[in-house]
Amino acid sequence: MKMIKNIYIISLCYSLCVFSSTFVAVAAQNNNPVNVGVGVVLDSSSGFGKMGLSCINMSLTDFYASHPNYTTRLLLHQKNSSPADVILTAAAALDLINNDQVQAIIGPESSMQANFLISLGDKAQVPIISFSATSPSLTSINSPYFIRAAQNDSSQVKALSALIPAFGWRQVVPIYVDNEFGEGVIPYLSDALQQVDVRIPYRTVLPSKASDEHIEAELLKLVAMQTRVFIVHMLPELGSRVFEKAKKLGMMEEGYVWIMTDGMSNLFSYISSASVTENMQGVLGVKTYVRSTNELEGFRVRWKRKFQEDNPGVDVDLGVFGFWAYDVATALATAVEEVVRSSNGSLGFQKSNSSGNSNDLERIGVSIIGSLLVEALSRTNFQGLSGPFSLKNGQLQSSTFQIVNVFGSGEKVIGYWTPENGLVRSLNSKIIMNRSYSTSNTSLGSIIWPGDSIYAPKGWQIPTSGKKLKILVPVCGFKEFVNVTFDPNTNTSNVMGGYCIEVFKAVKEALPYDIEYDLVAFAKPNGSMAGNYNDLANEVSLGNYDAAVGDITIRENRSLYIDFTLPFTESGVSMIVPIKDNKNKNAWVFLKPLTWDLWVTSGCFFIFIGFVVWVLEHRINEDFRGPPPHQIGTSLWFSFSTMVFAHRERVVSNLARFVVIIWCFVVLILTQSYTASLTSLLTVQQLQPTVTDVNWLLKNRENVGYQSGSFVFGILKQLGFQDENLRTFDTAEQLNELFRTGTANNGIAAAFDEIPYMKVFLATYCSKYTMVEPTFKADGFAFIFPKHSPLARDVSRAILHVNEGGEMQKIEDRWFKRKECQDTTNNVSSNSLSLQSFWGLFLIAGVASSLALTIFVAMFLYEHRHIRLDSESSFWGKVLVMLRIYDKKDLSSHTFKKSGMEFHHNYPQSPSSFSNHTEAHNVFADQQTIPPSPEHGDLSPTNDQSTREIELAIEHPN
């Protein structure tokens, strides 16, 4: 309400300004302003023509009221025309140029009329300015005297190419009128859709005067097709009839998509009667956007009042074409003023040199200011009713488009398209400032689709009245995948089933809609396959069949002309070879269970454990004392005897017991593993592949096999195999026979095929063959459809559903699990045990032994710390003393005590002190060359030996 009040006030003020300016205009008339003739070619009998002429007149009135000091006035010369009569329009323009000598012509209404007028303007150098001829084909005329003060139809194709992929539609059918207006935009539309991977499978072209029967017949063709997305590009008169027939045929129900171009959307107000909008419910449209301003709304009010005064009883709405007409008059008045002032009022035409008997076309003159007027118009820039008015290459620049949805008795705006941001919900600058180009339907508002549906249609469907899908099936030698049988009585091949067929049936059930189909075998009259798999794919690409189902591998060369679904099997091409018994019968087979690194590591640890036990037991255990050879032998004997748990030496140290317990655990595992592995080597059949290298096959010119018609042939040729070394097979039985005969008898040494086939073969002949490297990349089995088929995407989604739901695994189990090989003797992995399997055990034993050794050394050094602290001897001297002390018995140990009470009575000192003094005295005695006991190397302690003498003996050894 407030908005209407403001508009009324602005309108009132504007009227006062116009009224007050009239006096100034009268004064200007006293100065004799220059009248410049301008022609107007419009259909004055139509609402559109009346609206355009009214806007032009109001524009000039407003312009000169606001510029009373201008020295020129545009004098309009109006000629009537008819959009359907191009000759009448041309005659009117010719009359304006020859007789009225107009300096510019505003018009015509349609693109069909513009062609001849542009030629006239070019010849007479008179600018032809149209605010409604939008066909892009007019640009190709390349005349500098044609000015399009409207948006080119090609500017909307970007908006359409953003809208269609936003909903995932991949095919559209344009429906357009068969004239300059309809055909001009189609090449631009096709290019724009191709850039976003949208295909046009069919085009419907209607004459401008098409009968109802003709329209209905063309729409019935579309009903029988899969595509359900239609772009309507025509004027409202014909478009309203198309939607009427579409509703009658049930094409305005759920599942259909209708999009109208701005040719209808911009003129929607002219067709928005209740009956027409009822037929267009749910239709989308692309419409030129004009920003609402106070000036614009004020003009609407004034124009409505003025139009009703001049045309009582005529009900016409003001649209974007009226705004462009208004701006055209303003721009032309501005340019004329500039040119007349710069040319000092020189107007008129240069007469032609034609004779008196020449016709009107020959007598046409040349405008003196025509070229100057075109230049002035190209420099004209101002803020018009429709927005910024600026001409580039003679055309008004494109701007934003609205996306509208026909709903109820009118239309609602659901979003916008801008060249910078794509689809947006709002033109709020704060929202779109940092946005990238969007083609997402989430950028649009809620949409009511045909049939009052709120869910976006998928854009295609299988016609209920159409024929069944013809699905091609290959003849496969592996019946587990595709089982095609031949009936000799009727010479026909019938598809009986198979893994691939069952997968397709499960996928078909997972589709959100039902499809009817017939399976047709790709076979010759004798039952054999009618070509290879590339030939089968070519049949689908040519449109002879709607799809192909079977063991068809995804290949790059095939994807160039057909569409694959997602794969439903694992991928890869592998080599299969015979296996042979490789049982070891030599005398050194006992070394085979362990690898060399495990043998070496085990031996090193036996020696290391023996050394650790000797260090821990030497001072306190008589079994680890004696002459050096005896001690070495004892240590090694003790360590290696743990292998059979036959060690007899006592272990008295707790640290040594800890080490021995862990080591025995390690030895137990090693011996048990060794025994099991050796038993397997001597008793179980060892099967190894006869061939493990493709290069060996090539070097020895061995024969190899592949399945007939398979792409594997190309892989083998790339590897370097010659034709004479290649053999084909069709069934598992034939492959087994080729292996049995061997290369020498025209058989094979190896076979190459896809992994699914090889698994089926191995399930039957599990004890004779094995699969080995190399494995070549392949993409698995898939179904194929014609290029850009919308069904391929839905089937791919259904394959994912079957996979994730577990149904695929059940199908595999039904066809292949029952054939799993029960003989597991064909395992070709190594039987030797490696260090990698036992490094953890060795790590535990090593850490435990090292920890015990570290603890012992720390305790020993701490016990004899007075020697390290009190002595002034060199470092190596101290080391030598410590080693000599270590080599002596530790008489304080309980293993050497005869009577604990007697010992403590004779020597009241602590055992540690006694040991220190005794050992130090023994060292001193050694320095005096007193030999140790020949049996144990130890001496009896001397009571009167002082500590100072011991230190001197340490500091000054001989």
GIJOGI-V121081 format. One record per residue. N is the residue number from 1. RES is the residue in one letter. OMEGA is omega in whole degrees, 0 to 359 (* if undefined). Layout:
n | res | omega
N | RES | OMEGA
N | RES | OMEGA
This chain:
n | res | omega
1 | M | 180
2 | K | 180
3 | M | 180
4 | I | 180
5 | K | 179
6 | N | 180
7 | I | 180
8 | Y | 180
9 | I | 180
10 | I | 180
11 | S | 180
12 | L | 179
13 | C | 181
14 | Y | 178
15 | S | 178
16 | L | 179
17 | C | 179
18 | V | 181
19 | F | 181
20 | S | 181
21 | S | 181
22 | T | 178
23 | F | 178
24 | V | 179
25 | A | 178
26 | V | 178
27 | A | 180
28 | A | 180
29 | Q | 178
30 | N | 178
31 | N | 177
32 | N | 177
33 | P | 181
34 | V | 176
35 | N | 180
36 | V | 182
37 | G | 177
38 | V | 179
39 | G | 175
40 | V | 181
41 | V | 180
42 | L | 176
43 | D | 185
44 | S | 180
45 | S | 181
46 | S | 177
47 | G | 180
48 | F | 180
49 | G | 178
50 | K | 180
51 | M | 181
52 | G | 181
53 | L | 179
54 | S | 181
55 | C | 179
56 | I | 180
57 | N | 179
58 | M | 179
59 | S | 180
60 | L | 178
61 | T | 180
62 | D | 184
63 | F | 183
64 | Y | 174
65 | A | 179
66 | S | 177
67 | H | 184
68 | P | 183
69 | N | 179
70 | Y | 185
71 | T | 181
72 | T | 174
73 | R | 176
74 | L | 179
75 | L | 186
76 | L | 174
77 | H | 185
78 | Q | 175
79 | K | 181
80 | N | 178
81 | S | 178
82 | S | 179
83 | P | 181
84 | A | 184
85 | D | 182
86 | V | 181
87 | I | 178
88 | L | 179
89 | T | 180
90 | A | 179
91 | A | 179
92 | A | 180
93 | A | 180
94 | L | 179
95 | D | 179
96 | L | 182
97 | I | 185
98 | N | 188
99 | N | 181
100 | D | 179
101 | Q | 178
102 | V | 182
103 | Q | 177
104 | A | 178
105 | I | 175
106 | I | 183
107 | G | 359
108 | P | 182
109 | E | 190
110 | S | 178
111 | S | 180
112 | M | 180
113 | Q | 190
114 | A | 186
115 | N | 183
116 | F | 179
117 | L | 178
118 | I | 178
119 | S | 177
120 | L | 181
121 | G | 180
122 | D | 181
123 | K | 182
124 | A | 183
125 | Q | 177
126 | V | 180
127 | P | 174
128 | I | 185
129 | I | 181
130 | S | 176
131 | F | 183
132 | S | 177
133 | A | 192
134 | T | 185
135 | S | 179
136 | P | 182
137 | S | 179
138 | L | 180
139 | T | 183
140 | S | 177
141 | I | 174
142 | N | 177
143 | S | 179
144 | P | 184
145 | Y | 173
146 | F | 180
147 | I | 179
148 | R | 180
149 | A | 178
150 | A | 180
151 | Q | 175
152 | N | 180
153 | D | 181
154 | S | 181
155 | S | 181
156 | Q | 184
157 | V | 176
158 | K | 177
159 | A | 178
160 | L | 181
161 | S | 173
162 | A | 183
163 | L | 186
164 | I | 178
165 | P | 180
166 | A | 180
167 | F | 176
168 | G | 179
169 | W | 184
170 | R | 177
171 | Q | 176
172 | V | 176
173 | V | 175
174 | P | 175
175 | I | 187
176 | Y | 183
177 | V | 185
178 | D | 175
179 | N | 183
180 | E | 181
181 | F | 184
182 | G | 186
183 | E | 186
184 | G | 186
185 | V | 188
186 | I | 178
187 | P | 179
188 | Y | 179
189 | L | 180
190 | S | 180
191 | D | 181
192 | A | 179
193 | L | 179
194 | Q | 180
195 | Q | 178
196 | V | 175
197 | D | 174
198 | V | 187
199 | R | 174
200 | I | 183
201 | P | 185
202 | Y | 177
203 | R | 176
204 | T | 182
205 | V | 182
206 | L | 173
207 | P | 181
208 | S | 178
209 | K | 183
210 | A | 178
211 | S | 179
212 | D | 180
213 | E | 179
214 | H | 179
215 | I | 182
216 | E | 180
217 | A | 179
218 | E | 179
219 | L | 177
220 | L | 175
221 | K | 180
222 | L | 179
223 | V | 182
224 | A | 180
225 | M | 181
226 | Q | 186
227 | T | 181
228 | R | 178
229 | V | 185
230 | F | 174
231 | I | 184
232 | V | 180
233 | H | 179
234 | M | 179
235 | L | 186
236 | P | 184
237 | E | 179
238 | L | 183
239 | G | 180
240 | S | 178
241 | R | 178
242 | V | 180
243 | F | 177
244 | E | 179
245 | K | 179
246 | A | 178
247 | K | 179
248 | K | 182
249 | L | 180
250 | G | 181
251 | M | 173
252 | M | 178
253 | E | 181
254 | E | 180
255 | G | 180
256 | Y | 176
257 | V | 178
258 | W | 179
259 | I | 178
260 | M | 178
261 | T | 182
262 | D | 175
263 | G | 176
264 | M | 185
265 | S | 181
266 | N | 180
267 | L | 184
268 | F | 181
269 | S | 180
270 | Y | 183
271 | I | 188
272 | S | 172
273 | S | 185
274 | A | 183
275 | S | 181
276 | V | 181
277 | T | 177
278 | E | 179
279 | N | 187
280 | M | 182
281 | Q | 179
282 | G | 181
283 | V | 173
284 | L | 179
285 | G | 173
286 | V | 189
287 | K | 178
288 | T | 182
289 | Y | 175
290 | V | 183
291 | R | 181
292 | S | 178
293 | T | 177
294 | N | 179
295 | E | 180
296 | L | 181
297 | E | 175
298 | G | 178
299 | F | 178
300 | R | 182
301 | V | 182
302 | R | 181
303 | W | 181
304 | K | 180
305 | R | 181
306 | K | 182
307 | F | 179
308 | Q | 177
309 | E | 183
310 | D | 184
311 | N | 181
312 | P | 179
313 | G | 179
314 | V | 183
315 | D | 180
316 | V | 177
317 | D | 178
318 | L | 180
319 | G | 185
320 | V | 179
321 | F | 175
322 | G | 177
323 | F | 179
324 | W | 178
325 | A | 178
326 | Y | 182
327 | D | 178
328 | V | 180
329 | A | 179
330 | T | 180
331 | A | 181
332 | L | 179
333 | A | 179
334 | T | 182
335 | A | 180
336 | V | 178
337 | E | 181
338 | E | 184
339 | V | 182
340 | V | 179
341 | R | 182
342 | S | 182
343 | S | 179
344 | N | 174
345 | G | 179
346 | S | 179
347 | L | 175
348 | G | 185
349 | F | 170
350 | Q | 184
351 | K | 177
352 | S | 181
353 | N | 183
354 | S | 180
355 | S | 182
356 | G | 181
357 | N | 183
358 | S | 180
359 | N | 184
360 | D | 180
361 | L | 180
362 | E | 182
363 | R | 184
364 | I | 181
365 | G | 182
366 | V | 181
367 | S | 180
368 | I | 186
369 | I | 185
370 | G | 182
371 | S | 178
372 | L | 180
373 | L | 178
374 | V | 179
375 | E | 180
376 | A | 178
377 | L | 180
378 | S | 179
379 | R | 185
380 | T | 178
381 | N | 176
382 | F | 177
383 | Q | 182
384 | G | 178
385 | L | 182
386 | S | 183
387 | G | 180
388 | P | 178
389 | F | 180
390 | S | 181
391 | L | 176
392 | K | 185
393 | N | 176
394 | G | 182
395 | Q | 174
396 | L | 185
397 | Q | 181
398 | S | 182
399 | S | 184
400 | T | 175
401 | F | 172
402 | Q | 170
403 | I | 185
404 | V | 180
405 | N | 179
406 | V | 183
407 | F | 181
408 | G | 182
409 | S | 182
410 | G | 181
411 | E | 177
412 | K | 180
413 | V | 180
414 | I | 179
415 | G | 182
416 | Y | 171
417 | W | 176
418 | T | 179
419 | P | 184
420 | E | 189
421 | N | 181
422 | G | 181
423 | L | 178
424 | V | 180
425 | R | 183
426 | S | 178
427 | L | 176
428 | N | 186
429 | S | 181
430 | K | 183
431 | I | 187
432 | I | 186
433 | M | 186
434 | N | 182
435 | R | 174
436 | S | 182
437 | Y | 186
438 | S | 171
439 | T | 182
440 | S | 180
441 | N | 175
442 | T | 178
443 | S | 181
444 | L | 177
445 | G | 180
446 | S | 184
447 | I | 170
448 | I | 184
449 | W | 176
450 | P | 185
451 | G | 180
452 | D | 179
453 | S | 176
454 | I | 180
455 | Y | 181
456 | A | 177
457 | P | 179
458 | K | 172
459 | G | 178
460 | W | 175
461 | Q | 177
462 | I | 181
463 | P | 181
464 | T | 180
465 | S | 182
466 | G | 181
467 | K | 178
468 | K | 176
469 | L | 175
470 | K | 186
471 | I | 183
472 | L | 181
473 | V | 179
474 | P | 174
475 | V | 187
476 | C | 178
477 | G | 177
478 | F | 186
479 | K | 179
480 | E | 182
481 | F | 178
482 | V | 182
483 | N | 177
484 | V | 181
485 | T | 181
486 | F | 178
487 | D | 183
488 | P | 181
489 | N | 181
490 | T | 183
491 | N | 179
492 | T | 177
493 | S | 183
494 | N | 178
495 | V | 186
496 | M | 181
497 | G | 183
498 | G | 182
499 | Y | 183
500 | C | 180
501 | I | 179
502 | E | 176
503 | V | 180
504 | F | 179
505 | K | 177
506 | A | 178
507 | V | 178
508 | K | 178
509 | E | 181
510 | A | 178
511 | L | 181
512 | P | 179
513 | Y | 183
514 | D | 175
515 | I | 176
516 | E | 186
517 | Y | 172
518 | D | 177
519 | L | 182
520 | V | 181
521 | A | 177
522 | F | 189
523 | A | 174
524 | K | 178
525 | P | 180
526 | N | 177
527 | G | 179
528 | S | 183
529 | M | 187
530 | A | 181
531 | G | 177
532 | N | 184
533 | Y | 175
534 | N | 177
535 | D | 179
536 | L | 179
537 | A | 180
538 | N | 177
539 | E | 179
540 | V | 182
541 | S | 180
542 | L | 179
543 | G | 179
544 | N | 178
545 | Y | 184
546 | D | 181
547 | A | 174
548 | A | 184
549 | V | 178
550 | G | 180
551 | D | 185
552 | I | 184
553 | T | 176
554 | I | 179
555 | R | 184
556 | E | 182
557 | N | 179
558 | R | 182
559 | S | 179
560 | L | 184
561 | Y | 173
562 | I | 178
563 | D | 175
564 | F | 168
565 | T | 171
566 | L | 180
567 | P | 177
568 | F | 174
569 | T | 175
570 | E | 188
571 | S | 174
572 | G | 174
573 | V | 185
574 | S | 179
575 | M | 178
576 | I | 185
577 | V | 174
578 | P | 176
579 | I | 182
580 | K | 178
581 | D | 183
582 | N | 184
583 | K | 181
584 | N | 180
585 | K | 180
586 | N | 186
587 | A | 183
588 | W | 182
589 | V | 181
590 | F | 176
591 | L | 187
592 | K | 185
593 | P | 181
594 | L | 175
595 | T | 186
596 | W | 181
597 | D | 177
598 | L | 175
599 | W | 182
600 | V | 180
601 | T | 180
602 | S | 179
603 | G | 180
604 | C | 180
605 | F | 175
606 | F | 180
607 | I | 182
608 | F | 179
609 | I | 176
610 | G | 179
611 | F | 181
612 | V | 180
613 | V | 178
614 | W | 180
615 | V | 183
616 | L | 186
617 | E | 190
618 | H | 186
619 | R | 188
620 | I | 185
621 | N | 181
622 | E | 181
623 | D | 182
624 | F | 176
625 | R | 181
626 | G | 179
627 | P | 182
628 | P | 179
629 | P | 180
630 | H | 181
631 | Q | 179
632 | I | 180
633 | G | 180
634 | T | 181
635 | S | 180
636 | L | 178
637 | W | 181
638 | F | 184
639 | S | 184
640 | F | 179
641 | S | 176
642 | T | 180
643 | M | 177
644 | V | 178
645 | F | 181
646 | A | 181
647 | H | 183
648 | R | 181
649 | E | 177
650 | R | 174
651 | V | 187
652 | V | 180
653 | S | 178
654 | N | 179
655 | L | 179
656 | A | 177
657 | R | 178
658 | F | 180
659 | V | 184
660 | V | 180
661 | I | 180
662 | I | 181
663 | W | 178
664 | C | 177
665 | F | 178
666 | V | 181
667 | V | 179
668 | L | 180
669 | I | 180
670 | L | 183
671 | T | 179
672 | Q | 179
673 | S | 178
674 | Y | 181
675 | T | 181
676 | A | 181
677 | S | 179
678 | L | 177
679 | T | 179
680 | S | 181
681 | L | 186
682 | L | 188
683 | T | 184
684 | V | 179
685 | Q | 181
686 | Q | 183
687 | L | 181
688 | Q | 178
689 | P | 178
690 | T | 181
691 | V | 177
692 | T | 186
693 | D | 177
694 | V | 181
695 | N | 177
696 | W | 178
697 | L | 180
698 | L | 182
699 | K | 182
700 | N | 177
701 | R | 178
702 | E | 177
703 | N | 177
704 | V | 183
705 | G | 174
706 | Y | 183
707 | Q | 182
708 | S | 177
709 | G | 184
710 | S | 176
711 | F | 180
712 | V | 178
713 | F | 179
714 | G | 178
715 | I | 180
716 | L | 178
717 | K | 178
718 | Q | 178
719 | L | 177
720 | G | 178
721 | F | 178
722 | Q | 183
723 | D | 182
724 | E | 179
725 | N | 181
726 | L | 178
727 | R | 181
728 | T | 175
729 | F | 180
730 | D | 183
731 | T | 178
732 | A | 180
733 | E | 178
734 | Q | 179
735 | L | 178
736 | N | 179
737 | E | 177
738 | L | 177
739 | F | 184
740 | R | 181
741 | T | 178
742 | G | 183
743 | T | 183
744 | A | 182
745 | N | 177
746 | N | 175
747 | G | 183
748 | I | 175
749 | A | 180
750 | A | 178
751 | A | 179
752 | F | 176
753 | D | 181
754 | E | 187
755 | I | 179
756 | P | 177
757 | Y | 183
758 | M | 179
759 | K | 177
760 | V | 179
761 | F | 181
762 | L | 178
763 | A | 179
764 | T | 183
765 | Y | 190
766 | C | 186
767 | S | 184
768 | K | 189
769 | Y | 177
770 | T | 179
771 | M | 183
772 | V | 175
773 | E | 6
774 | P | 173
775 | T | 181
776 | F | 183
777 | K | 171
778 | A | 189
779 | D | 175
780 | G | 180
781 | F | 178
782 | A | 174
783 | F | 182
784 | I | 180
785 | F | 176
786 | P | 181
787 | K | 179
788 | H | 178
789 | S | 179
790 | P | 180
791 | L | 182
792 | A | 181
793 | R | 180
794 | D | 178
795 | V | 177
796 | S | 178
797 | R | 178
798 | A | 176
799 | I | 176
800 | L | 180
801 | H | 180
802 | V | 179
803 | N | 185
804 | E | 181
805 | G | 179
806 | G | 181
807 | E | 180
808 | M | 180
809 | Q | 178
810 | K | 178
811 | I | 178
812 | E | 180
813 | D | 181
814 | R | 185
815 | W | 189
816 | F | 185
817 | K | 180
818 | R | 181
819 | K | 180
820 | E | 183
821 | C | 179
822 | Q | 180
823 | D | 183
824 | T | 183
825 | T | 181
826 | N | 176
827 | N | 186
828 | V | 178
829 | S | 183
830 | S | 179
831 | N | 182
832 | S | 178
833 | L | 184
834 | S | 179
835 | L | 182
836 | Q | 181
837 | S | 188
838 | F | 185
839 | W | 177
840 | G | 178
841 | L | 179
842 | F | 177
843 | L | 179
844 | I | 180
845 | A | 180
846 | G | 180
847 | V | 180
848 | A | 180
849 | S | 180
850 | S | 179
851 | L | 178
852 | A | 179
853 | L | 180
854 | T | 179
855 | I | 180
856 | F | 182
857 | V | 180
858 | A | 179
859 | M | 180
860 | F | 180
861 | L | 179
862 | Y | 181
863 | E | 181
864 | H | 183
865 | R | 183
866 | H | 178
867 | I | 180
868 | R | 186
869 | L | 187
870 | D | 185
871 | S | 176
872 | E | 181
873 | S | 178
874 | S | 182
875 | F | 182
876 | W | 175
877 | G | 178
878 | K | 179
879 | V | 180
880 | L | 180
881 | V | 181
882 | M | 178
883 | L | 179
884 | R | 178
885 | I | 181
886 | Y | 184
887 | D | 180
888 | K | 174
889 | K | 172
890 | D | 186
891 | L | 178
892 | S | 180
893 | S | 183
894 | H | 181
895 | T | 181
896 | F | 181
897 | K | 176
898 | K | 179
899 | S | 184
900 | G | 183
901 | M | 181
902 | E | 181
903 | F | 181
904 | H | 178
905 | H | 181
906 | N | 184
907 | Y | 183
908 | P | 180
909 | Q | 177
910 | S | 178
911 | P | 181
912 | S | 180
913 | S | 179
914 | F | 182
915 | S | 181
916 | N | 183
917 | H | 182
918 | T | 183
919 | E | 178
920 | A | 178
921 | H | 179
922 | N | 177
923 | V | 180
924 | F | 178
925 | A | 178
926 | D | 179
927 | Q | 178
928 | Q | 177
929 | T | 174
930 | I | 184
931 | P | 178
932 | P | 177
933 | S | 183
934 | P | 183
935 | E | 185
936 | H | 177
937 | G | 180
938 | D | 184
939 | L | 176
940 | S | 182
941 | P | 179
942 | T | 188
943 | N | 186
944 | D | 178
945 | Q | 181
946 | S | 179
947 | T | 182
948 | R | 179
949 | E | 178
950 | I | 180
951 | E | 178
952 | L | 179
953 | A | 180
954 | I | 185
955 | E | 184
956 | H | 177
957 | P | 179
958 | N | *
